[in-house]
Amino acid sequence: MLSLRIFAALIVLSLTVAAPARAVTLLRDPDIENAMRNLAAPVLRAAGLSPEHVSILIIDAPSLNAFVVDADHIFVHSGLVQRMETPAMLQAVIAHEAAHIANGHLMRRPIHLRDARNAAVLGTILAGIAGAATGNAALGAGAAAGAQGAAVRGFFAHTRAEENAADESGMRFLLRAGIDPRGAVQVMDLFAGQESLSLTRQDAYAQTHPLSRDRVRRIRALAEAQAWRAEPDREADYWFARAKGKLSAFQRDPKWTLSRAGESGFEDVKLMRQAVAYHRQADLGRALAAMDAAIALRPNDAHYHELRGQILIESRQIKPAVSAYARASNLDPRNALILGAYGRALLADGQVREAAKVLESARARDGRDSRVLRDLAQAEAQLGNNGMASVLTAERYAMAGRLGDAKIHADRASGLLPQGSPGWRRAQDVLHAAETAEKGRKR
């Protein structure tokens, strides 16, 4: 998870970029994504959206921002999560972005896609979301670009009319879900005065979500009109503490984490944060002791067993890691991130055939994870299935925007696999994407 087990999922904003590219990475962690899913579920249901189909994904960026690019994903910057002080504040952000989906504001995006391409020589906006595993969040594919420049900001930006509509809908969703609407006021207070700052000093959220004093006043009036008397929501408090606690444990200095591990008031969260901090200090004994204590409090928590496996495998304790991941996958057999980690441990243990089976199951459930594609390609090659290994490698390069490399491997796969077979057809899909992008560059 994060800097130690980061799935640097690349939001590939261009295949041909006029300016130097900048990598954007997604922090793929099953525990954090589960916590975010639990926080988002009541809001999404209130918006008429399915929590099973809308994913809340965390971008590794210290800035304050959240945005949507399609009806299936809400992206939230890690910096924004860290700045939220209550679950209601984070849920208010999710409610606002869900409103953009529910209100149909994405329908105009094809126009902005065309305009952005023409203005900034962008081949494709959001060409893919790929998971390229690195040990360093700063390492990303050269083709990935952040939301930089007027053209790209224009693609993400909403009109003031849309913002007002999303504010009103978001507040309605919060009330329908029984969530304190004053969290939205607190979020707006973070961004108050942004429009008076120069563009380079504004938070990304202010650039993509037009702010104004009138808008802040309107949100405050909507909240105050409810005369809200909030009852404590311990479940929301717990999942908020768990998501924010694990995120900060991996991103902040271990000493900082250890000094604040118990601030949430949840004993298992405290122990989990201590385990992460000790692990980052290479103190395996203390890390496992804290992790085992957390598991004793929640013995059927798949994500705690998964974290135990991560600590072990990154400490080169392969066989114990396999056991920990096996327990996690038994508890949550449909979680693609857990399955991917389990398959990776099996591969490291030399159980290649079983690793291929588990990794293929992970790939089928979440095709965005290029680390799984890399590991599965390695397993297929070791099993002598060179054609499938080439297909998987081609798909991994394609998702990272490296379509030249993808084409080479797709060509190789086409020559090795039976024509018309599923693997051969997947190779043709990659070839078609590469050829389309090449034609776009020549226009």
C-alpha positions as CSV (number, residue, x, y, z in Angstrom):
1,M,0.0,0.0,0.0
2,L,1.1,3.6,-0.7
3,S,4.9,4.1,-0.8
4,L,5.5,0.5,0.3
5,R,2.9,-1.3,-1.9
6,I,1.7,1.4,-4.2
7,F,-0.4,0.6,-7.2
8,A,0.8,3.6,-9.2
9,A,-2.4,3.6,-11.3
10,L,-1.8,6.1,-14.1
11,I,-4.4,8.5,-15.2
12,V,-3.1,8.8,-18.7
13,L,-4.2,12.3,-19.7
14,S,-2.3,12.2,-23.0
15,L,-0.6,9.9,-25.4
16,T,1.0,12.8,-27.2
17,V,1.7,15.8,-25.0
18,A,2.9,19.2,-26.1
19,A,4.4,19.9,-22.7
20,P,6.5,17.8,-20.3
21,A,4.4,15.1,-18.8
22,R,3.7,14.7,-15.1
23,A,2.8,11.4,-13.5
24,V,-0.3,11.0,-11.5
25,T,-0.6,8.0,-9.3
26,L,-3.5,6.3,-7.6
27,L,-3.0,4.8,-4.2
28,R,-4.6,1.4,-4.5
29,D,-5.1,-0.1,-1.1
30,P,-7.9,-2.6,-0.3
31,D,-8.4,-1.3,3.3
32,I,-8.6,2.4,2.4
33,E,-10.9,1.7,-0.6
34,N,-13.2,-0.4,1.6
35,A,-13.3,2.4,4.2
36,M,-14.1,5.0,1.5
37,R,-16.7,2.7,0.1
38,N,-18.4,2.4,3.5
39,L,-18.3,6.2,3.9
40,A,-19.7,6.8,0.4
41,A,-22.4,4.1,0.3
42,P,-25.2,6.1,2.0
43,V,-24.4,9.2,-0.1
44,L,-24.4,7.3,-3.3
45,R,-27.7,5.5,-2.5
46,A,-29.2,8.8,-1.7
47,A,-28.1,10.1,-5.1
48,G,-29.7,7.1,-6.8
49,L,-26.3,5.6,-7.6
50,S,-25.0,2.1,-6.9
51,P,-22.1,1.8,-4.4
52,E,-21.2,-1.3,-6.2
53,H,-20.6,0.5,-9.5
54,V,-19.1,3.9,-8.4
55,S,-15.6,3.6,-7.1
56,I,-13.9,6.2,-4.8
57,L,-10.2,6.3,-5.7
58,I,-7.4,8.2,-4.0
59,I,-4.9,10.1,-6.1
60,D,-1.5,10.6,-4.5
61,A,-1.3,14.4,-4.5
62,P,-1.0,16.8,-1.5
63,S,-3.3,19.4,-3.1
64,L,-7.0,19.7,-2.3
65,N,-9.1,18.4,-5.1
66,A,-11.8,15.9,-6.1
67,F,-13.4,15.3,-9.5
68,V,-15.3,13.0,-11.8
69,V,-14.5,12.0,-15.4
70,D,-17.1,9.4,-15.9
71,A,-20.1,7.8,-14.2
72,D,-18.1,5.1,-12.5
73,H,-15.3,6.8,-10.6
74,I,-14.9,9.7,-8.1
75,F,-11.3,10.7,-7.6
76,V,-10.2,12.4,-4.4
77,H,-6.7,13.7,-3.7
78,S,-4.9,12.3,-0.7
79,G,-4.2,15.9,0.5
80,L,-7.9,16.6,0.7
81,V,-8.6,13.4,2.7
82,Q,-5.9,14.4,5.1
83,R,-7.3,17.9,5.5
84,M,-10.9,16.7,6.3
85,E,-11.6,16.9,10.0
86,T,-14.8,14.9,10.2
87,P,-16.4,12.1,8.1
88,A,-19.3,14.6,7.3
89,M,-16.8,16.8,5.5
90,L,-15.4,14.0,3.4
91,Q,-19.0,12.7,2.7
92,A,-19.9,16.2,1.6
93,V,-17.2,16.2,-1.0
94,I,-18.4,12.8,-2.2
95,A,-22.0,14.0,-2.3
96,H,-21.0,17.0,-4.5
97,E,-19.1,14.9,-7.0
98,A,-22.0,12.3,-7.0
99,A,-24.3,15.2,-7.8
100,H,-22.3,15.9,-11.0
101,I,-22.9,12.3,-12.0
102,A,-26.5,12.1,-11.0
103,N,-27.3,15.5,-12.6
104,G,-25.9,14.4,-16.0
105,H,-23.1,17.0,-16.0
106,L,-20.7,14.6,-17.7
107,M,-22.8,14.6,-20.9
108,R,-21.0,17.7,-22.2
109,R,-17.5,16.1,-21.7
110,P,-17.2,14.8,-25.3
111,I,-17.2,18.5,-26.4
112,H,-14.5,19.3,-23.9
113,L,-12.5,16.3,-25.0
114,R,-12.5,17.6,-28.5
115,D,-11.6,21.1,-27.5
116,A,-8.8,20.0,-25.2
117,R,-7.3,17.8,-27.9
118,N,-7.3,20.7,-30.3
119,A,-5.9,23.2,-27.8
120,A,-3.1,21.2,-26.3
121,V,-2.4,18.5,-28.9
122,L,-3.7,15.9,-26.6
123,G,-4.3,12.5,-28.3
124,T,-6.8,11.2,-25.7
125,I,-8.1,12.5,-22.4
126,L,-8.1,9.8,-19.8
127,A,-6.8,7.2,-22.3
128,G,-6.7,4.7,-19.5
129,I,-6.3,4.0,-15.8
130,A,-3.5,1.5,-15.3
131,G,-1.8,0.1,-12.2
132,A,1.9,0.2,-12.6
133,A,3.5,-0.9,-9.4
134,T,6.6,1.0,-8.1
135,G,8.2,1.4,-4.8
136,N,8.2,5.1,-5.2
137,A,5.2,7.3,-5.8
138,A,7.4,9.7,-7.7
139,L,8.1,7.1,-10.4
140,G,5.3,7.1,-13.0
141,A,5.0,6.6,-16.8
142,G,6.3,9.4,-18.9
143,A,3.0,9.5,-20.8
144,A,1.0,10.3,-17.7
145,A,0.1,14.0,-17.2
146,G,-1.5,15.8,-14.4
147,A,-4.4,18.2,-14.8
148,Q,-2.1,21.0,-15.9
149,G,-2.7,23.7,-18.4
150,A,-5.8,25.6,-19.5
151,A,-7.0,22.9,-21.9
152,V,-7.0,20.1,-19.4
153,R,-8.5,22.3,-16.6
154,G,-11.2,23.1,-19.1
155,F,-11.9,19.4,-19.5
156,F,-12.4,18.9,-15.8
157,A,-14.0,22.3,-15.0
158,H,-17.6,22.7,-14.2
159,T,-19.7,25.8,-15.0
160,R,-21.1,28.0,-12.2
161,A,-24.6,26.8,-13.0
162,E,-23.5,23.2,-12.6
163,E,-21.7,23.9,-9.4
164,N,-24.8,25.6,-7.9
165,A,-26.9,22.6,-9.0
166,A,-24.4,20.1,-7.6
167,D,-24.3,22.1,-4.3
168,E,-28.1,21.9,-3.9
169,S,-28.3,18.2,-5.0
170,G,-25.3,17.3,-2.8
171,M,-27.0,18.9,0.3
172,R,-30.2,17.0,-0.5
173,F,-28.3,13.8,-0.7
174,L,-26.6,14.4,2.6
175,L,-29.9,15.1,4.3
176,R,-31.5,12.0,2.7
177,A,-28.6,9.9,4.0
178,G,-28.9,11.4,7.5
179,I,-25.5,13.1,7.3
180,D,-24.8,16.5,8.9
181,P,-24.9,19.1,6.1
182,R,-22.7,21.4,8.0
183,G,-19.8,19.3,6.8
184,A,-20.3,21.0,3.4
185,V,-20.0,24.4,5.0
186,Q,-16.7,23.4,6.6
187,V,-15.4,22.2,3.3
188,M,-16.3,25.4,1.6
189,D,-14.6,27.4,4.4
190,L,-11.4,25.7,3.4
191,F,-11.6,27.2,-0.1
192,A,-13.0,30.6,0.8
193,G,-11.1,33.4,-0.8
194,Q,-9.5,31.2,-3.5
195,E,-10.8,33.3,-6.4
196,S,-8.8,36.3,-5.1
197,L,-5.6,34.4,-5.4
198,S,-3.4,34.1,-8.5
199,L,-3.9,30.9,-10.5
200,T,-0.6,29.4,-9.4
201,R,-1.6,29.8,-5.7
202,Q,-5.1,28.4,-6.0
203,D,-6.0,24.9,-4.9
204,A,-6.8,22.6,-7.8
205,Y,-10.4,22.4,-6.5
206,A,-10.9,26.1,-7.0
207,Q,-9.7,25.9,-10.6
208,T,-12.1,23.1,-11.5
209,H,-15.0,24.0,-9.3
210,P,-15.8,27.7,-9.6
211,L,-16.0,29.3,-6.2
212,S,-17.6,32.6,-5.1
213,R,-18.7,34.3,-1.9
214,D,-22.3,33.9,-3.1
215,R,-21.9,30.2,-3.5
216,V,-20.4,29.8,0.0
217,R,-23.3,31.9,1.5
218,R,-25.8,29.8,-0.3
219,I,-24.4,26.5,1.0
220,R,-24.3,28.0,4.5
221,A,-27.9,29.1,4.2
222,L,-29.0,25.6,3.0
223,A,-27.3,24.0,6.0
224,E,-28.6,26.4,8.5
225,A,-32.1,26.1,7.2
226,Q,-32.2,22.5,8.4
227,A,-31.7,23.3,12.1
228,W,-29.6,20.1,12.2
229,R,-29.2,18.2,15.5
230,A,-26.7,15.5,14.6
231,E,-26.5,12.3,16.4
232,P,-23.0,10.7,16.7
233,D,-22.4,8.3,13.9
234,R,-19.8,5.9,15.3
235,E,-19.7,3.8,12.2
236,A,-18.8,6.8,10.0
237,D,-16.3,7.9,12.6
238,Y,-14.7,4.5,12.5
239,W,-14.3,4.2,8.7
240,F,-13.1,7.8,8.5
241,A,-10.5,7.1,11.2
242,R,-9.4,4.0,9.4
243,A,-9.0,5.5,6.0
244,K,-7.3,8.7,7.2
245,G,-5.3,6.8,9.8
246,K,-3.8,4.3,7.3
247,L,-3.2,6.9,4.7
248,S,-1.3,9.1,7.1
249,A,0.6,6.2,8.6
250,F,2.2,5.5,5.2
251,Q,2.6,9.1,4.1
252,R,3.8,10.8,7.3
253,D,7.0,10.2,9.3
254,P,6.7,7.1,11.5
255,K,7.5,9.1,14.6
256,W,4.6,11.5,13.9
257,T,2.3,8.5,13.5
258,L,3.5,6.8,16.7
259,S,2.9,10.0,18.7
260,R,-0.7,10.3,17.3
261,A,-1.7,6.7,16.8
262,G,-4.5,6.7,19.4
263,E,-6.1,10.0,18.5
264,S,-9.1,8.4,16.8
265,G,-10.3,6.6,19.9
266,F,-10.5,3.2,18.1
267,E,-8.1,0.6,19.6
268,D,-7.7,-1.5,16.4
269,V,-7.0,1.6,14.3
270,K,-4.3,2.7,16.8
271,L,-2.7,-0.7,16.6
272,M,-2.9,-0.8,12.8
273,R,-1.2,2.6,12.6
274,Q,1.5,1.5,15.0
275,A,2.1,-1.6,12.9
276,V,2.6,0.5,9.8
277,A,5.0,2.9,11.6
278,Y,7.1,0.1,13.1
279,H,7.2,-1.7,9.7
280,R,8.5,1.5,8.1
281,Q,11.2,1.6,10.8
282,A,12.1,-2.0,9.8
283,D,11.1,-3.2,13.3
284,L,9.4,-6.5,12.3
285,G,8.9,-7.8,15.8
286,R,6.9,-4.7,17.0
287,A,5.1,-4.4,13.7
288,L,3.8,-8.0,13.9
289,A,3.0,-7.7,17.6
290,A,0.8,-4.6,16.9
291,M,-0.8,-6.2,13.9
292,D,-1.6,-9.4,15.8
293,A,-3.2,-7.4,18.5
294,A,-5.4,-5.6,15.9
295,I,-6.4,-8.9,14.4
296,A,-7.3,-10.2,17.9
297,L,-9.8,-7.4,18.1
298,R,-11.1,-8.0,14.6
299,P,-10.2,-11.7,13.7
300,N,-12.4,-11.8,10.6
301,D,-11.1,-8.5,9.1
302,A,-9.6,-9.5,5.7
303,H,-7.8,-6.2,5.4
304,Y,-5.9,-6.6,8.6
305,H,-4.7,-10.0,7.5
306,E,-3.8,-8.5,4.1
307,L,-1.7,-5.8,5.9
308,R,0.0,-8.5,7.9
309,G,0.9,-10.2,4.6
310,Q,2.3,-7.0,3.3
311,I,4.5,-6.5,6.3
312,L,5.8,-10.1,6.0
313,I,6.5,-10.1,2.3
314,E,8.2,-6.7,2.4
315,S,10.3,-8.2,5.2
316,R,11.2,-11.1,2.9
317,Q,9.2,-13.6,5.0
318,I,7.6,-15.2,2.0
319,K,5.9,-18.4,3.4
320,P,4.3,-16.6,6.4
321,A,3.2,-13.9,3.9
322,V,1.5,-16.5,1.7
323,S,-0.4,-17.8,4.8
324,A,-1.5,-14.3,5.8
325,Y,-2.7,-13.5,2.2
326,A,-4.5,-16.8,2.0
327,R,-6.4,-16.0,5.1
328,A,-7.3,-12.6,3.7
329,S,-8.5,-14.0,0.4
330,N,-10.6,-16.6,2.2
331,L,-12.3,-13.8,4.1
332,D,-12.8,-11.6,1.1
333,P,-12.5,-13.9,-2.0
334,R,-13.8,-11.3,-4.5
335,N,-11.4,-8.5,-3.6
336,A,-9.1,-8.0,-6.6
337,L,-6.4,-6.1,-4.7
338,I,-6.2,-8.8,-2.1
339,L,-6.2,-11.5,-4.7
340,G,-3.4,-9.7,-6.6
341,A,-1.3,-9.5,-3.5
342,Y,-1.9,-13.2,-2.7
343,G,-0.9,-14.2,-6.3
344,R,2.2,-12.1,-6.0
345,A,3.2,-13.9,-2.8
346,L,2.5,-17.3,-4.4
347,L,4.7,-16.4,-7.3
348,A,7.5,-15.3,-5.0
349,D,7.1,-18.7,-3.2
350,G,7.6,-20.6,-6.5
351,Q,3.9,-21.8,-6.7
352,V,3.7,-20.6,-10.2
353,R,0.6,-22.5,-11.4
354,E,-1.5,-21.6,-8.4
355,A,-0.2,-18.0,-8.7
356,A,-1.4,-17.8,-12.3
357,K,-4.8,-19.0,-11.3
358,V,-5.2,-16.4,-8.5
359,L,-3.7,-13.6,-10.6
360,E,-6.1,-14.3,-13.5
361,S,-9.0,-14.1,-11.0
362,A,-7.7,-10.7,-9.8
363,R,-7.3,-9.5,-13.4
364,A,-10.8,-10.5,-14.3
365,R,-12.2,-8.5,-11.4
366,D,-10.1,-5.4,-11.9
367,G,-8.4,-4.9,-15.2
368,R,-6.9,-1.6,-14.1
369,D,-4.1,-3.1,-12.0
370,S,-1.1,-3.4,-14.3
371,R,1.0,-4.9,-11.4
372,V,-1.3,-7.9,-11.7
373,L,-0.7,-7.9,-15.5
374,R,3.1,-7.8,-14.9
375,D,3.0,-10.7,-12.4
376,L,0.6,-12.8,-14.5
377,A,2.8,-12.3,-17.5
378,Q,5.7,-13.5,-15.5
379,A,3.8,-16.6,-14.4
380,E,2.5,-17.4,-17.9
381,A,6.1,-17.1,-19.3
382,Q,7.3,-19.5,-16.6
383,L,4.6,-21.9,-17.6
384,G,5.6,-21.7,-21.2
385,N,2.6,-19.7,-22.4
386,N,4.6,-17.1,-24.2
387,G,1.7,-15.9,-26.3
388,M,-0.4,-15.0,-23.3
389,A,2.6,-13.5,-21.6
390,S,3.0,-11.1,-24.6
391,V,-0.7,-10.2,-24.5
392,L,-0.6,-9.3,-20.9
393,T,2.6,-7.3,-21.4
394,A,1.0,-5.5,-24.3
395,E,-2.1,-4.6,-22.2
396,R,0.1,-3.3,-19.4
397,Y,2.1,-1.0,-21.7
398,A,-1.1,0.1,-23.4
399,M,-2.7,1.2,-20.1
400,A,0.4,3.1,-19.3
401,G,0.2,5.0,-22.6
402,R,3.3,3.3,-24.0
403,L,1.6,2.3,-27.2
404,G,4.8,1.8,-29.2
405,D,5.9,-0.9,-26.8
406,A,2.4,-2.3,-26.5
407,K,2.2,-2.7,-30.3
408,I,5.5,-4.7,-30.3
409,H,4.2,-7.2,-27.8
410,A,0.7,-7.3,-29.4
411,D,2.3,-8.2,-32.7
412,R,4.3,-10.9,-31.0
413,A,1.2,-12.3,-29.3
414,S,-0.7,-12.3,-32.6
415,G,2.0,-14.5,-34.1
416,L,2.0,-16.9,-31.2
417,L,-1.7,-17.4,-30.4
418,P,-4.3,-19.2,-32.5
419,Q,-6.2,-16.7,-34.7
420,G,-9.6,-16.0,-33.2
421,S,-8.7,-17.2,-29.7
422,P,-9.6,-14.9,-26.7
423,G,-5.9,-14.0,-26.2
424,W,-5.5,-13.2,-30.0
425,R,-8.6,-10.9,-29.9
426,R,-7.2,-9.1,-26.9
427,A,-4.0,-8.5,-28.8
428,Q,-6.0,-7.1,-31.7
429,D,-7.7,-4.7,-29.4
430,V,-4.3,-3.4,-28.3
431,L,-3.1,-3.1,-32.0
432,H,-6.3,-1.2,-32.8
433,A,-5.7,1.2,-29.9
434,A,-2.1,1.8,-31.0
435,E,-3.0,2.4,-34.6
436,T,-5.8,4.8,-33.7
437,A,-3.5,6.8,-31.5
438,E,-0.8,6.9,-34.2
439,K,-3.4,8.2,-36.7
440,G,-4.4,10.8,-34.2
441,R,-0.8,12.0,-33.8
442,K,-0.4,12.4,-37.6
443,R,-3.5,14.6,-37.9
